[in-house]
């Protein structure tokens, strides 16, 4: 390598590092309340993400961990295809092929009809709250973030935004409206594990799999900057169906009973799985003759019905948001033919693309793809580069693939707002709807920060 080439690479690396700092500064500058930002947590998360990016770009075993977890969720989705095929055989094959899912509703939404009840059952028996509590405690201790938010960042790594929200419905219903906004903003920055296989047919698999965990932790960083929320210890709890029932109809009971409920929320009982199994065999204290929870099949019926409503609500919102974006393009095109949301966002994204350590001409090409992805979706943008991406430099491949590997676009806004509309009350839903701009900004910043962090290690 010539000295001139080495100097150029060093300069681009310096610009890439500067870009990461600029993206963090943008989160601070556009913050809802800068005084509430917990800088210790932001610093810990940033260092943690740098370490993870280094491991995932340098060691094959790091990527294998993410790939294994994604494969597990794919197995669950493959079971869903059998049920969908039984009712709608011409929409998808029993194995997910012959035919492959015919449209977005089949590929992304109908599997919710199985995923939601499965995770609701795990919540009903107390296992999912137990997992959330202990993973949440570990991550919360390291990152100084609330327990549920830290677990949600891991949960959405494999489930995707609508699925992760759907299976967390009891938690979001009980959390404060401000924390619901945080969850909505985080949900802009994930993908569904079931479509990772489609991504890696178009762009380099190593960078797709690297982007997934990096995005999820960066979602915690960006939301901590853009919309910091103080969570007091009494609110930093994991809600279960059992203690939800306790809080609804046990307000007048003894001190002992109330303390028991708090223990369930915060630890799902002490003593691990043995205590969990024992808990399933007991009835609620102070309510002799009454089961602690709603009868299982009544509960399961409500879960299935809720999943069905959720699919319809999300579908309606996606159709409307995408159509509105197309209407805006029509209006802009009538003013001046080359004008569109895609072209405007492409110009806006040029400087951020430069800050990813790309040269000027490459930055322009990348910024246009960024604009295309934000207005349409990642599939459209990936499809445009599928035949050419292997000819790009490693750094170009890495930053572009990582940026594209997320659901951050206008259609996702509709999905998330629709999801909250079907899950929470008016107060929580209205606050989420008021922060649509921050949701989109969060998704863009997370994608840029992830691309910048991964780009540091790939040249």
C-alpha distance (Angstrom), angle and dihedral (degrees) to the residues before:
residue distance angle dihedral
X1 . . .
X2 3.83 . .
X3 3.80 122.2 .
X4 3.81 90.1 -114.8
X5 3.80 91.2 53.2
X6 3.82 91.0 47.0
X7 3.79 90.9 50.9
X8 3.80 90.9 48.7
X9 3.82 91.7 50.4
X10 3.81 91.3 47.9
X11 3.80 90.2 50.8
X12 3.81 92.5 49.8
X13 3.82 89.9 47.7
X14 3.82 89.6 52.3
X15 3.81 89.5 50.0
X16 3.83 89.6 49.5
X17 3.83 91.3 52.7
X18 3.81 89.8 46.3
X19 3.81 88.5 50.7
X20 3.81 92.2 57.5
X21 3.81 89.4 52.0
X22 3.82 91.0 47.4
X23 3.81 92.2 51.3
X24 3.82 90.0 51.3
X25 3.81 90.0 47.7
X26 3.82 90.0 51.0
X27 3.79 88.9 56.8
X28 3.80 90.0 52.7
X29 3.82 93.6 44.9
X30 3.82 93.1 51.2
X31 3.80 94.7 40.6
X32 3.80 121.6 139.7
X33 3.84 90.0 -137.8
X34 3.82 117.0 3.5
X35 3.80 93.1 -172.6
X36 3.81 91.4 64.9
X37 3.81 95.7 53.7
X38 3.81 110.9 120.7
X39 3.78 100.6 -143.7
X40 3.79 93.9 -175.7
X41 3.80 89.9 60.1
X42 3.82 92.7 45.4
X43 3.80 90.4 50.4
X44 3.82 93.7 48.7
X45 3.81 92.3 47.9
X46 3.81 92.0 48.3
X47 3.80 92.8 51.7
X48 3.81 90.7 44.7
X49 3.80 91.1 52.3
X50 3.80 92.3 48.4
X51 3.81 89.2 53.5
X52 3.82 92.3 47.6
X53 3.81 91.6 47.9
X54 3.81 89.8 51.3
X55 3.82 91.7 49.7
X56 3.80 94.9 46.1
X57 3.81 94.4 46.8
X58 3.80 95.3 42.2
X59 3.84 106.1 36.2
X60 3.80 128.0 50.9
X61 3.81 93.0 -151.8
X62 3.82 90.0 62.8
X63 3.79 91.9 58.3
X64 3.81 90.5 44.0
X65 3.83 90.7 62.2
X66 3.80 92.5 56.0
X67 3.79 91.9 42.6
X68 3.80 91.7 52.1
X69 3.79 93.4 52.1
X70 3.81 90.8 47.4
X71 3.81 90.0 50.6
X72 3.81 89.8 54.3
X73 3.78 92.0 56.4
X74 3.80 90.0 44.9
X75 3.81 87.6 59.7
X76 3.80 90.1 56.0
X77 3.80 90.7 49.9
X78 3.82 90.2 48.7
X79 3.80 88.1 59.4
X80 3.81 89.4 51.4
X81 3.82 89.5 56.8
X82 3.80 89.3 63.5
X83 3.80 92.5 57.4
X84 3.80 92.8 43.7
X85 3.82 90.7 47.6
X86 3.82 91.2 51.5
X87 3.81 91.5 57.2
X88 3.82 99.9 29.6
X89 3.79 107.2 22.4
X90 3.80 95.3 167.9
X91 3.84 91.9 55.4
X92 3.80 98.8 60.3
X93 3.80 137.8 -6.9
X94 3.80 121.6 -109.7
X95 3.83 88.8 -107.6
X96 3.81 94.6 40.9
X97 3.83 92.3 -96.8
X98 3.82 136.6 79.4
X99 2.93 84.7 69.0
X100 3.78 110.9 17.1
X101 3.84 112.8 -147.5
X102 3.78 105.7 -58.1
X103 3.80 97.7 -146.0
X104 3.80 147.3 -1.1
X105 3.81 93.8 -83.7
X106 3.81 92.0 57.9
X107 3.80 97.1 42.2
X108 3.82 100.2 41.3
X109 3.81 108.8 19.1
X110 3.81 113.8 29.8
X111 3.85 92.9 61.2
X112 3.83 84.8 65.0
X113 3.81 86.7 74.8
X114 3.81 88.2 70.6
X115 3.80 101.8 27.3
X116 3.81 95.1 55.7
X117 3.84 96.8 50.7
X118 3.84 91.2 45.3
X119 3.78 92.5 54.1
X120 3.80 91.7 40.5
X121 3.81 88.5 56.0
X122 3.80 89.8 50.8
X123 3.80 87.8 51.3
X124 3.81 92.2 46.2
X125 3.80 93.1 55.7
X126 3.81 90.9 44.6
X127 3.80 97.9 -115.1
X128 3.82 99.0 113.2
X129 3.83 93.9 48.5
X130 3.82 87.4 49.4
X131 3.82 91.1 53.2
X132 3.80 92.6 43.5
X133 3.78 91.2 50.1
X134 3.79 96.9 51.8
X135 3.81 97.5 39.2
X136 3.77 88.3 42.8
X137 3.79 91.5 51.0
X138 3.80 92.1 51.4
X139 3.79 95.9 46.8
X140 3.78 92.1 39.3
X141 3.80 90.3 53.6
X142 3.81 91.6 50.7
X143 3.81 99.0 39.7
X144 3.84 101.0 29.5
X145 3.82 88.8 -129.1
X146 3.85 126.8 132.6
X147 3.81 114.0 -83.6
X148 3.79 99.3 -116.6
X149 3.81 95.7 44.3
X150 3.81 90.7 52.4
X151 3.79 92.2 48.8
X152 3.81 91.3 45.3
X153 3.80 89.2 57.1
X154 3.82 88.0 59.1
X155 3.80 94.3 39.4
X156 3.80 93.9 55.1
X157 3.81 89.6 49.1
X158 3.80 88.3 75.7
X159 3.80 106.7 19.2
X160 3.79 103.2 43.5
X161 3.80 126.0 -133.2
X162 3.80 105.0 -65.8
X163 3.80 94.3 39.6
X164 3.81 93.6 46.5
X165 3.81 90.8 48.4
X166 3.78 92.5 46.5
X167 3.80 94.6 52.3
X168 3.83 90.1 45.5
X169 3.79 94.5 52.8
X170 3.80 96.9 119.6
X171 3.80 91.2 51.3
X172 3.82 96.2 48.9
X173 3.79 90.6 46.1
X174 3.81 89.8 58.4
X175 3.81 99.6 38.9
X176 3.80 122.6 91.3
X177 3.83 118.1 -90.0
X178 3.82 90.4 -111.2
X179 3.81 91.7 56.0
X180 3.82 88.3 49.7
X181 3.81 87.8 58.7
X182 3.81 89.3 52.7
X183 3.81 91.0 51.6
X184 3.82 90.7 47.8
X185 3.82 90.9 51.6
X186 3.81 91.7 47.9
X187 3.80 89.9 50.5
X188 3.82 90.8 65.2
X189 3.80 90.4 68.8
X190 3.78 108.3 59.1
X191 3.78 141.6 76.0
X192 3.79 133.2 -144.1
X193 3.80 112.9 -103.0
X194 3.80 90.2 -139.6
X195 3.84 91.8 69.2
X196 3.81 98.3 44.6
X197 3.80 87.0 95.5
X198 3.81 89.2 60.0
X199 3.81 92.1 50.4
X200 3.78 94.7 52.1
X201 3.78 90.3 54.8
X202 3.82 87.9 65.5
X203 3.83 107.9 29.7
X204 3.84 135.3 26.1
X205 3.80 109.9 -64.0
X206 3.81 95.0 -146.7
X207 3.80 91.9 62.3
X208 3.81 94.3 42.5
X209 3.80 90.6 55.1
X210 3.80 91.5 43.9
X211 3.81 91.7 52.4
X212 3.80 94.9 56.3
X213 3.85 100.4 69.6
X214 3.82 93.4 30.3
X215 3.81 90.6 56.5
X216 3.78 92.9 49.6
X217 3.80 95.5 52.6
X218 3.80 91.3 42.3
X219 3.80 87.2 54.7
X220 3.81 87.0 63.2
X221 3.81 91.0 49.0
X222 3.80 95.5 47.9
X223 3.81 95.7 45.1
X224 3.82 89.2 47.9
X225 3.81 87.0 57.5
X226 3.82 102.5 36.8
X227 3.82 99.2 38.2
X228 3.82 112.2 13.3
X229 3.81 114.1 -173.6
X230 3.80 126.8 -171.2
X231 3.81 109.9 -134.7
X232 3.82 113.1 -164.7
X233 3.82 117.0 -144.7
X234 3.81 92.9 -107.5
X235 3.84 89.6 59.5
X236 3.81 95.6 42.9
X237 3.80 92.8 88.2
X238 3.79 138.8 120.0
X239 3.80 113.0 -119.8
X240 3.82 120.8 -142.7
X241 3.79 129.8 -170.9
X242 3.79 89.4 -112.1
X243 3.78 98.2 54.4
X244 3.81 90.0 39.2
X245 3.80 87.0 61.6
X246 3.81 89.5 45.4
X247 3.79 91.7 54.4
X248 3.80 92.1 46.9
X249 3.79 99.4 52.1
X250 3.79 106.1 11.8
X251 3.79 102.9 67.9
X252 3.78 93.7 116.9
X253 3.79 96.9 47.9
X254 3.78 128.9 110.7
X255 3.79 127.1 -72.5
X256 3.80 90.4 -109.1
X257 3.79 92.4 57.4
X258 3.80 92.4 49.4
X259 3.78 91.8 50.1
X260 3.77 89.7 51.1
X261 3.79 90.9 55.9
X262 3.79 92.7 51.2
X263 3.80 90.2 52.6
X264 3.80 90.4 52.9
X265 3.78 92.7 50.9
X266 3.75 95.6 48.2
X267 3.74 101.2 38.4
X268 3.78 111.2 6.3
X269 3.79 84.0 -122.9
X270 3.78 126.2 -48.5
X271 3.78 121.1 -90.0
X272 3.80 101.9 55.0
X273 3.81 125.6 -116.2
X274 3.80 94.0 -12.8
X275 3.78 90.4 58.8
X276 3.80 89.4 44.5
X277 3.80 91.6 55.0
X278 3.80 91.1 47.1
X279 3.78 89.7 50.4
X280 3.79 91.7 56.8
X281 3.80 89.8 57.9
X282 3.80 95.7 53.0
X283 3.76 136.1 79.8
X284 3.76 125.9 -131.9
X285 3.82 113.5 -82.0
X286 3.78 115.6 -109.1
X287 3.81 93.8 21.1
X288 3.79 104.3 85.1
X289 3.79 113.4 -170.3
X290 3.82 95.4 16.1
X291 3.82 123.5 101.3
X292 3.78 116.6 -121.6
X293 3.79 92.8 -126.2
X294 3.78 142.2 31.4
X295 3.84 112.3 -81.0
X296 3.80 109.1 -82.3
X297 3.81 100.6 -119.0
X298 3.78 92.4 45.1
X299 3.80 87.7 51.7
X300 3.82 91.8 46.9
X301 3.81 91.9 50.9
X302 3.80 90.6 52.9
X303 3.81 89.9 48.4
X304 3.82 93.2 52.5
X305 3.80 91.8 45.9
X306 3.80 90.9 49.3
X307 3.82 91.4 50.3
X308 3.81 90.4 51.8
X309 3.80 92.5 50.9
X310 3.79 89.7 48.3
X311 3.82 92.5 55.0
X312 3.82 90.7 52.5
X313 3.81 94.0 46.9
X314 3.81 93.4 48.5
X315 3.81 91.8 46.8
X316 3.81 92.2 52.9
X317 3.80 92.8 48.5
X318 3.81 94.7 47.2
X319 3.81 92.3 50.3
X320 3.80 91.7 49.8
X321 3.83 97.3 45.2
X322 3.81 94.1 47.7
X323 3.80 91.2 45.9
X324 3.81 91.5 49.5
X325 3.82 90.1 52.3
X326 3.82 88.6 51.5
X327 3.82 89.9 49.2
X328 3.81 90.7 52.8
X329 3.81 89.0 50.8
X330 3.81 89.5 52.3
X331 3.80 91.6 51.9
X332 3.81 92.8 46.2
X333 3.82 90.6 47.2
X334 3.80 90.2 53.1
X335 3.80 88.9 56.3
X336 3.82 93.5 47.4
X337 3.81 123.7 -7.8
X338 3.86 98.4 -132.6
X339 3.81 91.8 48.3
X340 3.81 118.4 105.5
X341 3.79 140.3 137.0
X342 3.80 88.2 -101.3
X343 3.82 93.7 54.3
X344 3.81 93.0 44.5
X345 3.81 92.5 50.3
X346 3.80 89.4 44.7
X347 3.80 89.9 59.5
X348 3.82 92.2 44.1
X349 3.83 91.2 51.3
X350 3.83 94.8 51.4
X351 3.82 96.1 91.2
X352 3.84 93.4 45.4
X353 3.82 87.8 50.5
X354 3.81 89.8 52.9
X355 3.81 88.9 51.7
X356 3.81 89.4 59.6
X357 3.81 89.1 73.3
X358 3.81 97.6 -99.1
X359 3.80 126.7 138.0
X360 3.80 119.1 -108.5
X361 3.81 99.3 -97.2
X362 3.81 93.8 43.8
X363 3.82 89.9 47.1
X364 3.81 90.7 57.4
X365 3.81 92.3 51.2
X366 3.81 91.4 46.9
X367 3.82 93.1 47.5
X368 3.82 90.4 54.9
X369 3.79 90.1 52.6
X370 3.80 89.5 48.1
X371 3.79 90.4 54.0
X372 3.80 91.1 47.0
X373 3.80 91.4 51.3
X374 3.82 94.1 49.1
X375 3.80 93.4 50.6
X376 3.82 97.6 40.0
X377 3.82 117.5 11.1
X378 3.78 142.8 -82.8
X379 3.83 93.2 -90.5
X380 3.80 92.5 62.1
X381 3.80 92.6 49.0
X382 3.82 94.0 44.0
X383 3.80 90.2 48.7
X384 3.81 90.6 57.3
X385 3.81 93.3 56.6
X386 3.83 100.0 33.2
X387 3.82 94.4 103.3
X388 3.80 96.3 41.5
X389 3.81 106.0 35.9
X390 3.81 95.6 89.0
X391 3.81 88.1 62.4
X392 3.80 93.6 56.8
X393 3.80 122.1 98.3
X394 3.82 114.8 -94.3
X395 3.79 92.4 -107.8
X396 3.82 91.8 49.1
X397 3.82 90.2 49.8
X398 3.79 92.4 48.6
X399 3.80 101.1 49.0
X400 3.81 94.8 40.9
X401 3.81 95.3 46.2
X402 3.81 93.1 46.6
X403 3.81 92.0 48.6
X404 3.81 92.1 50.4
X405 3.82 94.2 46.9
X406 3.78 99.2 89.3
X407 3.80 140.1 71.8
X408 3.82 94.1 -116.4
X409 3.81 103.8 137.3
X410 3.80 141.0 102.9
X411 3.80 93.7 -87.9
X412 3.80 90.9 56.4
X413 3.80 89.6 56.0
X414 3.80 87.6 61.4
X415 3.80 92.0 47.6
X416 3.80 93.9 51.5
X417 3.80 95.8 43.6
X418 3.79 89.2 47.7
X419 3.78 90.2 49.4
X420 3.80 93.3 52.3
X421 3.80 90.0 45.0
X422 3.79 88.2 59.9
X423 3.81 96.3 42.1
X424 3.80 111.8 39.4
X425 3.79 141.0 40.1
X426 3.81 126.3 -91.9
X427 3.81 95.8 -94.3
X428 3.80 93.6 55.7
X429 3.79 94.3 39.8
X430 3.82 92.8 49.6
X431 3.81 92.5 52.8
X432 3.80 90.7 49.4
X433 3.83 90.3 49.1
X434 3.82 90.8 50.7
X435 3.80 89.8 57.7
X436 3.81 99.3 53.4
X437 3.82 90.3 120.7
X438 3.79 91.6 54.0
X439 3.80 90.2 47.4
X440 3.81 91.8 56.6
X441 3.81 91.6 42.4
X442 3.80 89.6 50.6
X443 3.81 91.8 52.6
X444 3.82 92.1 49.2
X445 3.82 94.4 46.5
X446 3.79 92.5 47.9
X447 3.81 91.3 51.1
X448 3.81 91.7 48.3
X449 3.80 93.4 45.6
X450 3.81 91.6 48.5
X451 3.81 92.4 48.4
X452 3.79 90.5 47.7
X453 3.81 94.8 49.2
X454 3.81 94.0 47.4
X455 3.80 90.8 43.7
X456 3.79 91.3 60.3
X457 3.82 90.1 67.0
X458 3.82 100.5 39.8
X459 3.82 121.3 71.5
